[in-house]
C-alpha cells in the first residue's frame, strides 16, 4: 500500500476490482489459469515498411552516358507506437530480442 491507499482486491462486497482475493492456502502453480495480472492492453500502431525513390531526370544524367539513375532508401520496422515500451507486439515472446530495425540506401544505374 502506498500513501495509505487500500489495495483493490476482490471481495463479495467489491466485485469490481483490480486484483484477485489473496488466498495463502492455495498452491498457485497448481491452478490452470492462475492469474491475468500480467496481461496488459496490447493495442499498437506500427509503421513497418517505407520506401522512397527518385529517378534523376534524363537531361541531367545524359551527359554522364547513363540511361537511368535511381536513388532510394528503404526502412523496415521503423516505428511502433504502443504502451509497451521497447517491445514489438508482432514479435511476441520476451523483451530481450526486439525486432531489428533496418535502413537501406541504394543506387540503381542503367548504362
mmCIF file of the C-alpha atoms, coordinates in Angstrom:
data_MODEL
# 
_entry.id   MODEL 
# 
loop_
_atom_site.group_PDB 
_atom_site.id 
_atom_site.type_symbol 
_atom_site.label_atom_id 
_atom_site.label_alt_id 
_atom_site.label_comp_id 
_atom_site.label_asym_id 
_atom_site.label_entity_id 
_atom_site.label_seq_id 
_atom_site.pdbx_PDB_ins_code 
_atom_site.Cartn_x 
_atom_site.Cartn_y 
_atom_site.Cartn_z 
_atom_site.occupancy 
_atom_site.B_iso_or_equiv 
_atom_site.pdbx_formal_charge 
_atom_site.auth_seq_id 
_atom_site.auth_comp_id 
_atom_site.auth_asym_id 
_atom_site.auth_atom_id 
_atom_site.pdbx_PDB_model_num 
ATOM 1   C CA . UNK A 1 1   ? 0.000   0.000   0.000   1.00 0.00 ? 1   UNK A CA 1 
ATOM 2   C CA . UNK A 1 2   ? 1.297   3.392   -0.955  1.00 0.00 ? 2   UNK A CA 1 
ATOM 3   C CA . UNK A 1 3   ? 0.316   6.613   0.771   1.00 0.00 ? 3   UNK A CA 1 
ATOM 4   C CA . UNK A 1 4   ? -2.244  4.795   2.918   1.00 0.00 ? 4   UNK A CA 1 
ATOM 5   C CA . UNK A 1 5   ? -4.296  3.670   -0.114  1.00 0.00 ? 5   UNK A CA 1 
ATOM 6   C CA . UNK A 1 6   ? -6.021  0.302   0.135   1.00 0.00 ? 6   UNK A CA 1 
ATOM 7   C CA . UNK A 1 7   ? -5.342  -2.359  -2.475  1.00 0.00 ? 7   UNK A CA 1 
ATOM 8   C CA . UNK A 1 8   ? -8.420  -3.020  -4.607  1.00 0.00 ? 8   UNK A CA 1 
ATOM 9   C CA . UNK A 1 9   ? -8.847  -6.808  -4.001  1.00 0.00 ? 9   UNK A CA 1 
ATOM 10  C CA . UNK A 1 10  ? -11.954 -8.786  -4.926  1.00 0.00 ? 10  UNK A CA 1 
ATOM 11  C CA . UNK A 1 11  ? -14.449 -9.346  -2.133  1.00 0.00 ? 11  UNK A CA 1 
ATOM 12  C CA . UNK A 1 12  ? -18.151 -10.199 -2.257  1.00 0.00 ? 12  UNK A CA 1 
ATOM 13  C CA . UNK A 1 13  ? -18.817 -6.547  -1.442  1.00 0.00 ? 13  UNK A CA 1 
ATOM 14  C CA . UNK A 1 14  ? -16.271 -5.329  -4.052  1.00 0.00 ? 14  UNK A CA 1 
ATOM 15  C CA . UNK A 1 15  ? -16.778 -7.411  -7.234  1.00 0.00 ? 15  UNK A CA 1 
ATOM 16  C CA . UNK A 1 16  ? -15.375 -4.590  -9.412  1.00 0.00 ? 16  UNK A CA 1 
ATOM 17  C CA . UNK A 1 17  ? -11.716 -4.965  -8.521  1.00 0.00 ? 17  UNK A CA 1 
ATOM 18  C CA . UNK A 1 18  ? -8.157  -4.652  -9.822  1.00 0.00 ? 18  UNK A CA 1 
ATOM 19  C CA . UNK A 1 19  ? -6.702  -7.767  -8.138  1.00 0.00 ? 19  UNK A CA 1 
ATOM 20  C CA . UNK A 1 20  ? -7.985  -11.236 -7.129  1.00 0.00 ? 20  UNK A CA 1 
ATOM 21  C CA . UNK A 1 21  ? -8.585  -12.001 -3.453  1.00 0.00 ? 21  UNK A CA 1 
ATOM 22  C CA . UNK A 1 22  ? -5.398  -13.350 -1.840  1.00 0.00 ? 22  UNK A CA 1 
ATOM 23  C CA . UNK A 1 23  ? -5.602  -16.926 -0.579  1.00 0.00 ? 23  UNK A CA 1 
ATOM 24  C CA . UNK A 1 24  ? -2.431  -18.235 1.074   1.00 0.00 ? 24  UNK A CA 1 
ATOM 25  C CA . UNK A 1 25  ? -3.859  -21.768 1.333   1.00 0.00 ? 25  UNK A CA 1 
ATOM 26  C CA . UNK A 1 26  ? -3.855  -22.307 -2.456  1.00 0.00 ? 26  UNK A CA 1 
ATOM 27  C CA . UNK A 1 27  ? -0.696  -23.514 -4.231  1.00 0.00 ? 27  UNK A CA 1 
ATOM 28  C CA . UNK A 1 28  ? -0.519  -21.088 -7.126  1.00 0.00 ? 28  UNK A CA 1 
ATOM 29  C CA . UNK A 1 29  ? 1.358   -23.381 -9.533  1.00 0.00 ? 29  UNK A CA 1 
ATOM 30  C CA . UNK A 1 30  ? -1.428  -25.973 -9.386  1.00 0.00 ? 30  UNK A CA 1 
ATOM 31  C CA . UNK A 1 31  ? -4.009  -23.617 -10.898 1.00 0.00 ? 31  UNK A CA 1 
ATOM 32  C CA . UNK A 1 32  ? -4.528  -23.950 -14.632 1.00 0.00 ? 32  UNK A CA 1 
ATOM 33  C CA . UNK A 1 33  ? -5.157  -20.280 -15.285 1.00 0.00 ? 33  UNK A CA 1 
ATOM 34  C CA . UNK A 1 34  ? -3.669  -18.766 -12.154 1.00 0.00 ? 34  UNK A CA 1 
ATOM 35  C CA . UNK A 1 35  ? -3.772  -15.080 -12.878 1.00 0.00 ? 35  UNK A CA 1 
ATOM 36  C CA . UNK A 1 36  ? -4.313  -12.483 -15.540 1.00 0.00 ? 36  UNK A CA 1 
ATOM 37  C CA . UNK A 1 37  ? -2.340  -9.839  -13.645 1.00 0.00 ? 37  UNK A CA 1 
ATOM 38  C CA . UNK A 1 38  ? 0.426   -9.964  -16.256 1.00 0.00 ? 38  UNK A CA 1 
ATOM 39  C CA . UNK A 1 39  ? -1.936  -9.214  -19.135 1.00 0.00 ? 39  UNK A CA 1 
ATOM 40  C CA . UNK A 1 40  ? -1.747  -5.646  -20.400 1.00 0.00 ? 40  UNK A CA 1 
ATOM 41  C CA . UNK A 1 41  ? -3.510  -3.744  -23.151 1.00 0.00 ? 41  UNK A CA 1 
ATOM 42  C CA . UNK A 1 42  ? -1.647  -4.671  -26.327 1.00 0.00 ? 42  UNK A CA 1 
ATOM 43  C CA . UNK A 1 43  ? -3.022  -2.295  -28.946 1.00 0.00 ? 43  UNK A CA 1 
ATOM 44  C CA . UNK A 1 44  ? -0.388  -0.774  -31.202 1.00 0.00 ? 44  UNK A CA 1 
ATOM 45  C CA . UNK A 1 45  ? 0.228   1.133   -34.409 1.00 0.00 ? 45  UNK A CA 1 
ATOM 46  C CA . UNK A 1 46  ? 3.229   0.201   -36.495 1.00 0.00 ? 46  UNK A CA 1 
ATOM 47  C CA . UNK A 1 47  ? 4.976   1.725   -39.483 1.00 0.00 ? 47  UNK A CA 1 
ATOM 48  C CA . UNK A 1 48  ? 6.509   -1.437  -40.869 1.00 0.00 ? 48  UNK A CA 1 
ATOM 49  C CA . UNK A 1 49  ? 7.848   -0.556  -44.339 1.00 0.00 ? 49  UNK A CA 1 
ATOM 50  C CA . UNK A 1 50  ? 8.666   2.752   -46.022 1.00 0.00 ? 50  UNK A CA 1 
ATOM 51  C CA . UNK A 1 51  ? 10.207  3.085   -49.480 1.00 0.00 ? 51  UNK A CA 1 
ATOM 52  C CA . UNK A 1 52  ? 11.316  6.324   -51.123 1.00 0.00 ? 52  UNK A CA 1 
ATOM 53  C CA . UNK A 1 53  ? 12.856  6.511   -54.567 1.00 0.00 ? 53  UNK A CA 1 
ATOM 54  C CA . UNK A 1 54  ? 13.781  9.209   -57.050 1.00 0.00 ? 54  UNK A CA 1 
ATOM 55  C CA . UNK A 1 55  ? 14.728  8.868   -60.726 1.00 0.00 ? 55  UNK A CA 1 
ATOM 56  C CA . UNK A 1 56  ? 17.065  11.653  -61.800 1.00 0.00 ? 56  UNK A CA 1 
ATOM 57  C CA . UNK A 1 57  ? 15.949  13.493  -64.954 1.00 0.00 ? 57  UNK A CA 1 
ATOM 58  C CA . UNK A 1 58  ? 17.309  12.176  -68.282 1.00 0.00 ? 58  UNK A CA 1 
ATOM 59  C CA . UNK A 1 59  ? 18.683  15.585  -69.307 1.00 0.00 ? 59  UNK A CA 1 
ATOM 60  C CA . UNK A 1 60  ? 20.818  15.673  -66.136 1.00 0.00 ? 60  UNK A CA 1 
ATOM 61  C CA . UNK A 1 61  ? 22.213  12.124  -66.366 1.00 0.00 ? 61  UNK A CA 1 
ATOM 62  C CA . UNK A 1 62  ? 22.585  12.046  -70.175 1.00 0.00 ? 62  UNK A CA 1 
ATOM 63  C CA . UNK A 1 63  ? 25.922  13.874  -70.044 1.00 0.00 ? 63  UNK A CA 1 
ATOM 64  C CA . UNK A 1 64  ? 27.277  11.048  -67.836 1.00 0.00 ? 64  UNK A CA 1 
ATOM 65  C CA . UNK A 1 65  ? 26.322  8.450   -70.508 1.00 0.00 ? 65  UNK A CA 1 
ATOM 66  C CA . UNK A 1 66  ? 23.797  6.878   -68.112 1.00 0.00 ? 66  UNK A CA 1 
ATOM 67  C CA . UNK A 1 67  ? 20.327  5.789   -69.269 1.00 0.00 ? 67  UNK A CA 1 
ATOM 68  C CA . UNK A 1 68  ? 18.725  5.744   -65.827 1.00 0.00 ? 68  UNK A CA 1 
ATOM 69  C CA . UNK A 1 69  ? 19.842  6.677   -62.312 1.00 0.00 ? 69  UNK A CA 1 
ATOM 70  C CA . UNK A 1 70  ? 17.590  5.960   -59.336 1.00 0.00 ? 70  UNK A CA 1 
ATOM 71  C CA . UNK A 1 71  ? 18.347  6.790   -55.704 1.00 0.00 ? 71  UNK A CA 1 
ATOM 72  C CA . UNK A 1 72  ? 16.328  5.063   -52.987 1.00 0.00 ? 72  UNK A CA 1 
ATOM 73  C CA . UNK A 1 73  ? 16.015  4.446   -49.264 1.00 0.00 ? 73  UNK A CA 1 
ATOM 74  C CA . UNK A 1 74  ? 14.032  1.625   -47.667 1.00 0.00 ? 74  UNK A CA 1 
ATOM 75  C CA . UNK A 1 75  ? 13.181  1.225   -43.993 1.00 0.00 ? 75  UNK A CA 1 
ATOM 76  C CA . UNK A 1 76  ? 11.724  -1.751  -42.144 1.00 0.00 ? 76  UNK A CA 1 
ATOM 77  C CA . UNK A 1 77  ? 10.313  -1.867  -38.581 1.00 0.00 ? 77  UNK A CA 1 
ATOM 78  C CA . UNK A 1 78  ? 10.882  1.859   -38.170 1.00 0.00 ? 78  UNK A CA 1 
ATOM 79  C CA . UNK A 1 79  ? 8.266   2.891   -35.602 1.00 0.00 ? 79  UNK A CA 1 
ATOM 80  C CA . UNK A 1 80  ? 5.957   1.113   -33.180 1.00 0.00 ? 80  UNK A CA 1 
ATOM 81  C CA . UNK A 1 81  ? 3.533   3.164   -31.113 1.00 0.00 ? 81  UNK A CA 1 
ATOM 82  C CA . UNK A 1 82  ? 2.387   1.219   -28.054 1.00 0.00 ? 82  UNK A CA 1 
ATOM 83  C CA . UNK A 1 83  ? 2.076   1.497   -24.297 1.00 0.00 ? 83  UNK A CA 1 
ATOM 84  C CA . UNK A 1 84  ? 4.578   -1.362  -24.090 1.00 0.00 ? 84  UNK A CA 1 
ATOM 85  C CA . UNK A 1 85  ? 7.962   0.378   -24.080 1.00 0.00 ? 85  UNK A CA 1 
ATOM 86  C CA . UNK A 1 86  ? 10.769  -1.169  -26.160 1.00 0.00 ? 86  UNK A CA 1 
ATOM 87  C CA . UNK A 1 87  ? 8.643   -4.149  -27.167 1.00 0.00 ? 87  UNK A CA 1 
ATOM 88  C CA . UNK A 1 88  ? 7.370   -5.176  -30.574 1.00 0.00 ? 88  UNK A CA 1 
ATOM 89  C CA . UNK A 1 89  ? 3.885   -6.700  -30.193 1.00 0.00 ? 89  UNK A CA 1 
ATOM 90  C CA . UNK A 1 90  ? 4.202   -8.553  -33.516 1.00 0.00 ? 90  UNK A CA 1 
ATOM 91  C CA . UNK A 1 91  ? 7.264   -10.419 -32.339 1.00 0.00 ? 91  UNK A CA 1 
ATOM 92  C CA . UNK A 1 92  ? 5.723   -11.913 -29.199 1.00 0.00 ? 92  UNK A CA 1 
ATOM 93  C CA . UNK A 1 93  ? 7.756   -13.685 -26.559 1.00 0.00 ? 93  UNK A CA 1 
ATOM 94  C CA . UNK A 1 94  ? 10.349  -11.967 -24.404 1.00 0.00 ? 94  UNK A CA 1 
ATOM 95  C CA . UNK A 1 95  ? 11.522  -8.383  -24.499 1.00 0.00 ? 95  UNK A CA 1 
ATOM 96  C CA . UNK A 1 96  ? 15.217  -9.257  -24.707 1.00 0.00 ? 96  UNK A CA 1 
ATOM 97  C CA . UNK A 1 97  ? 15.336  -9.684  -28.512 1.00 0.00 ? 97  UNK A CA 1 
ATOM 98  C CA . UNK A 1 98  ? 13.362  -6.893  -30.235 1.00 0.00 ? 98  UNK A CA 1 
ATOM 99  C CA . UNK A 1 99  ? 12.656  -6.809  -33.963 1.00 0.00 ? 99  UNK A CA 1 
ATOM 100 C CA . UNK A 1 100 ? 15.573  -5.485  -35.974 1.00 0.00 ? 100 UNK A CA 1 
ATOM 101 C CA . UNK A 1 101 ? 15.203  -2.000  -37.443 1.00 0.00 ? 101 UNK A CA 1 
ATOM 102 C CA . UNK A 1 102 ? 16.722  -1.821  -40.914 1.00 0.00 ? 102 UNK A CA 1 
ATOM 103 C CA . UNK A 1 103 ? 17.509  1.141   -43.169 1.00 0.00 ? 103 UNK A CA 1 
ATOM 104 C CA . UNK A 1 104 ? 18.971  0.567   -46.654 1.00 0.00 ? 104 UNK A CA 1 
ATOM 105 C CA . UNK A 1 105 ? 20.248  3.237   -49.053 1.00 0.00 ? 105 UNK A CA 1 
ATOM 106 C CA . UNK A 1 106 ? 20.737  2.322   -52.689 1.00 0.00 ? 106 UNK A CA 1 
ATOM 107 C CA . UNK A 1 107 ? 21.579  3.407   -56.175 1.00 0.00 ? 107 UNK A CA 1 
ATOM 108 C CA . UNK A 1 108 ? 20.393  1.775   -59.432 1.00 0.00 ? 108 UNK A CA 1 
ATOM 109 C CA . UNK A 1 109 ? 22.328  2.578   -62.594 1.00 0.00 ? 109 UNK A CA 1 
ATOM 110 C CA . UNK A 1 110 ? 21.440  1.616   -66.179 1.00 0.00 ? 110 UNK A CA 1 
ATOM 111 C CA . UNK A 1 111 ? 24.081  2.192   -68.880 1.00 0.00 ? 111 UNK A CA 1 
# 
